[in-house]
Amino acid sequence: MLAQTTQNRSMASSTFPVGLLAVKGSFPTSRSRRDLSQHAGELYSSPYPPPRNLHPTKLDNHRVIRLHQSTLHQTAIFSNSPSSVSGSPLMEGEEPPLKIAIIGFGNFGKFIAKGLQRQGHVVLATSRSDYTTYCREHRIQFSRSMDAICEEKPDVWLICSSILSTENVVRSIPFHKLKPNTIFADVLSVKQFPRNLFLDVLPPEFGIVCTHPMFGPESGKDGWAGLPFVFEPVRIAHGSLQARNCQRFLSIFEHEGCRMVQMSCEEHDRHAAGSQFITHTIGRILSQLKLESTPINTKGYETLLKLTENTVSDSFDLYYGLFVYNVNAKEQIENLERAFDSVKQKLFGRLHELLIKQMVERVPLAVDGSSERRRMEDSKVSAPYFLPRAEAMMDLSSLRRAR
């Protein structure tokens, strides 16, 4: 069995290109689950069977399964020998659901838990507040004790705490009570911070996957189809059960219809500062204006009201976390300030030019009588002395619009 496993791994790594695995041929929907599992198992560079929720209707004549294997390979730090894989052998075609522990069971934690359960996985939860009743009603195992969660040996720990509390939460976990192939993931709106934290405090055998669902309870209330899910497998043991569980964890969001976006943590933070952080900043500024609906709202104004409502519904701690833990946020604040100053200068600069022109050409000047008579003769008009000549008056924007 050991020899066969090693042979399978060798064949997989030599047959398929790194990064994607492709297979040509048809996959009839009448294929039995057992046969489909056998065939799909050939697509993975692992002797372990594919996710149990892999559906035949999702396979076409040239099905390409992206395993993000290049990243897994680049970040591999362990031996891929069978000895690194724990757990007893399972019947072919069957695979137990992942045990996923959610740390921080607020609104977003509850929201994510629904998707995990829809894909058939077991959800555990712990939080500072007591959600025992809610979890009992939704078939979630809840505990206020971190030790009790550790005893369940979760496959994946999903950090859903606030940005500001994440470091204290992670450092409070008794890592010595966890399985060596445990995976840690997060859903924070910043990515370099949790990545660096995980690399600093987690045991080296633990897997790390940084993720950011670019949606929430409001935007994802009608489903996750088409919504972007950003991820980066930071440290995963290539060819191990850990790699298998990582793929299964990411496939949850893929099967929910998310648009999967693999992106480095640095690139994510750069984009997020120019989009998410700016959005929150504009919403916070508008909230200070105390905007109210009017009987003559335009569509644009309705959009601003909705932006303000959505922004202030999030805690200020979230906004502060986006600022403090994203190295690009300060630059965006400065860019926004410069942009506002530039618009003000254009407005007031133009107004200043107009006022100066009006003052110079229309305000009476202290002149003697002979000078005024000569001016009137030169202009050949009988207009009062405080009006400019007709040609000059044409340059005034107010008169130009009137004509």
C-alpha positions in Angstrom: 0.0 0.0 0.0 2.8 2.4 0.9 4.6 1.6 -2.4 1.4 2.1 -4.4 0.8 5.5 -2.7 4.3 6.7 -3.5 3.9 5.5 -7.1 0.7 7.4 -7.5 2.3 10.6 -6.3 5.2 10.2 -8.6 2.9 9.6 -11.6 0.8 12.6 -10.7 3.7 15.0 -10.4 5.3 13.8 -13.7 2.1 13.6 -15.8 0.4 16.9 -15.2 1.8 20.5 -15.5 2.3 22.4 -12.3 -0.6 24.9 -11.6 -3.4 23.1 -13.4 -4.5 19.6 -14.1 -6.5 19.0 -17.2 -8.2 16.0 -18.7 -10.0 15.5 -22.0 -13.1 13.3 -22.4 -16.7 13.2 -21.5 -18.1 12.8 -18.0 -21.7 11.4 -18.3 -24.0 12.4 -15.5 -25.1 8.8 -15.2 -21.7 7.8 -13.9 -22.0 6.4 -10.4 -20.6 8.4 -7.5 -18.0 5.7 -6.9 -16.9 5.7 -10.5 -16.9 9.5 -10.7 -14.8 9.6 -7.5 -12.3 7.2 -9.0 -12.0 9.3 -12.2 -11.9 12.6 -10.4 -9.3 11.2 -8.1 -7.0 10.9 -11.1 -7.1 14.7 -11.5 -5.5 15.4 -8.2 -1.8 15.1 -7.4 -2.7 13.2 -4.3 -3.7 9.6 -3.6 -6.7 10.8 -1.6 -10.2 10.9 -3.1 -11.7 14.2 -4.4 -14.2 16.3 -2.4 -17.4 14.6 -1.9 -19.3 17.5 -3.3 -17.6 17.3 -6.7 -20.6 17.1 -9.0 -20.5 15.5 -12.5 -22.5 18.3 -14.1 -19.7 20.7 -13.3 -17.4 18.6 -15.6 -17.4 19.2 -19.3 -15.4 17.8 -22.3 -12.3 19.6 -21.3 -12.5 20.1 -17.6 -9.7 22.1 -16.0 -9.4 21.9 -12.2 -7.3 24.6 -10.8 -5.6 23.3 -7.6 -3.4 26.4 -7.2 -0.7 23.8 -7.2 2.1 26.1 -8.2 1.6 28.1 -5.0 1.3 25.0 -3.0 4.5 23.7 -4.5 6.4 27.0 -4.0 5.5 27.2 -0.4 6.0 23.6 0.5 8.3 23.1 3.5 7.6 19.5 4.5 8.3 16.0 3.3 5.4 14.5 1.2 6.0 11.1 2.6 2.9 9.1 3.8 4.2 9.4 7.4 3.1 13.0 7.4 -0.5 12.1 6.9 -2.5 11.3 9.9 -5.8 9.5 10.1 -6.9 6.0 9.3 -7.6 4.9 5.7 -11.1 5.7 4.4 -13.3 3.7 2.0 -12.8 4.7 -1.6 -15.1 7.5 -2.7 -16.0 8.5 0.8 -14.5 11.4 2.8 -15.5 12.8 6.1 -16.6 16.5 6.2 -14.0 19.0 7.3 -14.2 20.2 10.9 -14.0 24.0 10.7 -13.6 26.1 13.9 -14.8 29.7 13.6 -13.1 32.0 16.0 -15.2 35.2 16.4 -18.8 34.3 15.9 -20.3 37.8 15.2 -22.4 38.7 12.2 -19.8 37.7 9.7 -18.9 34.5 11.4 -22.6 33.4 11.3 -22.8 34.4 7.7 -19.8 32.3 6.7 -21.0 29.4 8.8 -24.1 29.1 6.6 -22.0 28.6 3.5 -19.8 26.0 5.2 -22.8 24.0 6.3 -24.4 24.2 2.9 -21.4 22.4 1.6 -21.8 19.6 4.2 -19.0 20.5 6.6 -19.0 20.5 10.4 -18.9 23.9 12.0 -17.5 24.6 15.5 -17.6 28.1 17.0 -16.2 30.1 19.9 -16.5 33.7 20.8 -16.4 36.2 23.7 -20.2 36.5 23.6 -22.5 33.5 24.3 -24.1 32.1 21.2 -25.2 28.8 22.7 -28.9 29.2 21.8 -28.2 30.3 18.2 -25.7 27.5 17.6 -28.0 24.9 19.1 -30.8 26.0 16.7 -28.4 25.9 13.7 -26.6 22.6 14.5 -23.3 24.3 15.4 -21.2 23.2 18.3 -20.4 26.2 20.4 -18.1 26.6 23.3 -16.8 29.6 25.2 -13.6 27.6 26.0 -10.8 27.5 23.5 -9.5 24.3 25.1 -12.9 22.6 24.4 -12.7 23.5 20.7 -9.1 22.2 20.6 -10.3 18.8 21.9 -12.4 18.5 18.8 -9.3 18.6 16.6 -10.5 20.9 13.9 -9.0 20.5 10.4 -9.3 24.3 9.7 -9.3 27.2 12.1 -11.0 30.2 10.5 -10.2 33.5 12.2 -13.3 35.8 12.0 -12.4 38.2 14.8 -12.0 41.9 14.4 -8.7 43.2 13.0 -7.8 44.8 16.3 -8.3 41.7 18.4 -6.8 39.1 16.0 -3.3 39.0 17.5 -4.6 38.4 21.0 -7.0 35.8 19.8 -4.4 33.9 17.8 -1.8 33.9 20.6 -4.4 32.6 23.1 -4.9 29.3 21.2 -3.1 26.3 22.8 -1.3 25.1 19.6 0.2 22.1 21.4 -3.3 20.6 21.6 -3.9 20.7 17.8 -3.1 18.2 15.0 0.2 18.9 13.2 -1.5 19.2 9.8 -4.0 21.9 11.1 -4.7 24.7 8.7 -5.2 28.3 9.8 -7.1 30.7 7.6 -8.6 34.2 8.1 -11.2 36.5 6.5 -9.7 39.8 7.6 -10.0 42.8 5.3 -6.2 43.3 5.4 -3.9 40.5 4.4 -0.2 41.2 5.1 -0.9 41.6 8.8 -2.5 38.2 9.4 0.0 36.5 7.1 3.0 37.9 9.1 1.3 37.1 12.4 0.6 33.5 11.4 4.2 33.0 10.2 5.5 34.5 13.4 3.4 32.6 16.0 2.2 29.3 14.4 4.2 26.1 14.6 6.0 25.5 11.4 4.0 22.4 10.5 0.7 24.3 10.5 -0.7 25.3 7.2 -1.6 29.0 6.4 -4.2 30.3 3.9 -5.0 34.0 3.8 -8.4 34.7 2.4 -10.8 37.7 2.0 -14.4 37.2 0.9 -15.1 40.5 -0.8 -18.7 40.5 0.3 -20.7 40.3 3.5 -24.1 39.6 5.0 -25.7 42.4 3.0 -24.2 41.9 -0.4 -24.2 38.1 -0.1 -27.7 37.7 1.3 -29.0 36.3 -2.0 -26.1 33.9 -2.6 -22.4 34.1 -3.3 -22.5 33.5 -7.1 -20.1 35.8 -8.9 -18.8 37.5 -5.8 -15.0 37.7 -5.5 -13.1 35.6 -3.0 -9.4 36.5 -2.7 -7.0 33.9 -1.4 -3.3 33.1 -1.1 -2.0 29.7 0.2 1.0 30.9 2.1 2.4 27.7 3.6 1.0 24.3 2.7 2.7 20.9 2.8 2.7 19.8 -0.8 1.3 16.3 -1.5 0.0 15.8 2.0 -3.4 15.6 3.7 -2.9 19.2 4.6 -2.8 20.2 0.9 -5.9 18.0 0.3 -7.8 19.8 3.1 -6.6 23.2 1.8 -8.1 22.4 -1.6 -11.3 21.1 0.0 -11.6 24.3 2.1 -11.1 26.6 -1.0 -13.6 24.4 -3.0 -16.3 25.4 -0.5 -16.3 28.9 -1.9 -15.9 27.8 -5.5 -18.9 25.5 -5.3 -20.9 28.4 -3.7 -20.3 30.2 -7.0 -17.6 32.7 -5.9 -15.2 34.2 -8.4 -11.9 32.8 -7.1 -9.1 35.3 -7.2 -5.6 34.1 -6.3 -3.6 37.1 -5.3 -0.6 37.9 -3.1 -1.2 39.6 0.3 0.8 42.6 -0.8 -1.2 43.1 -4.0 -4.5 42.6 -2.1 -3.7 45.4 0.4 -2.6 47.7 -2.4 -5.9 47.2 -4.2 -8.0 47.3 -1.0 -6.5 50.6 0.1 -7.6 52.2 -3.2 -11.1 50.7 -3.1 -12.4 49.4 0.2 -10.6 51.9 2.4 -11.5 54.8 0.2 -15.2 53.7 0.1 -15.2 53.5 3.9 -13.5 56.9 4.2 -16.0 58.7 1.8 -18.9 57.1 3.7 -17.5 58.3 7.0 -17.1 61.8 5.7 -20.6 61.9 4.3 -22.0 60.6 7.7 -20.5 63.8 9.3 -22.7 65.9 7.0 -25.9 64.3 8.4 -27.3 63.8 4.9 -31.1 63.2 4.8 -33.5 62.1 2.1 -35.3 64.8 0.2 -38.5 64.8 -2.0 -36.3 65.4 -5.1 -33.6 62.8 -4.6 -31.5 62.0 -7.7 -30.2 58.5 -8.3 -26.7 59.7 -7.5 -27.8 61.1 -4.2 -29.7 57.9 -3.3 -26.4 56.1 -3.9 -24.6 58.4 -1.5 -27.3 57.8 1.1 -26.9 54.1 0.7 -23.1 54.3 0.9 -23.4 56.3 4.1 -25.8 53.8 5.6 -23.7 50.8 4.7 -20.5 52.4 6.0 -21.8 53.5 9.4 -23.4 50.1 10.0 -19.8 48.8 10.4 -18.0 49.5 13.6 -15.4 52.3 13.7 -12.9 49.7 14.9 -13.2 48.0 11.5 -12.4 51.3 9.8 -9.6 52.0 12.2 -8.2 48.6 11.6 -8.2 49.1 7.8 -6.2 52.3 8.4 -3.7 51.0 10.9 -3.0 47.5 9.5 -2.8 48.4 5.8 0.5 50.0 5.0 -1.1 51.7 1.9 -4.0 53.4 3.8 -2.1 56.5 4.9 -1.0 57.2 1.4 -4.6 57.0 0.2 -5.7 59.5 3.0 -3.0 61.9 1.7 -4.1 61.4 -1.9 -7.7 62.1 -0.9 -6.7 65.2 0.9 -4.7 66.4 -2.1 -7.6 65.7 -4.5 -10.0 67.7 -2.3 -7.6 70.6 -2.2 -7.2 70.5 -5.9 -11.0 70.7 -6.5 -11.2 73.6 -4.0 -8.5 75.4 -5.8 -10.2 75.1 -9.1 -13.5 76.3 -7.7 -12.2 79.2 -5.7 -9.5 80.1 -8.2 -12.1 80.5 -10.9 -14.4 82.5 -8.6 -11.5 84.7 -7.6 -10.6 85.5 -11.2 -14.2 86.4 -11.9 -14.5 88.7 -8.9 -11.2 90.4 -9.7 -12.3 91.1 -13.2 -15.6 92.5 -12.1 -14.0 94.6 -9.4 -11.4 96.1 -11.8 -13.8 96.7 -14.7 -17.0 97.7 -12.9 -16.0 99.4 -9.7 -15.8 103.2 -10.0 -12.3 104.7 -9.7 -11.4 108.0 -8.2 -10.5 110.1 -11.4 -10.7 113.8 -12.2 -13.3 115.2 -14.6 -11.0 115.8 -17.6 -9.8 112.2 -17.5 -13.4 110.9 -17.4 -14.4 113.1 -20.3 -11.5 111.7 -22.4 -12.5 108.1 -21.5 -16.1 108.7 -22.6 -15.0 110.3 -25.9 -12.6 107.4 -26.6 -15.4 104.8 -25.9 -17.9 106.8 -28.0 -20.7 105.7 -25.7 -22.9 107.5 -23.3 -22.9 104.8 -20.7 -22.2 105.7 -17.1 -18.5 105.8 -16.2 -18.7 102.7 -13.9 -19.6 100.4 -16.7 -16.9 98.9 -19.0 -17.1 99.1 -22.8 -19.5 96.8 -24.6 -16.8 94.6 -26.0 -15.4 94.0 -22.5 -18.8 93.2 -21.1 -19.2 90.4 -23.6 -16.4 88.6 -21.7 -18.4 88.4 -18.5 -19.7 84.9 -18.2 -23.0 86.0 -16.6 -23.8 88.3 -19.6 -22.6 85.6 -22.1 -25.1 83.1 -20.7 -27.9 85.7 -20.8 -27.4 86.4 -24.5 
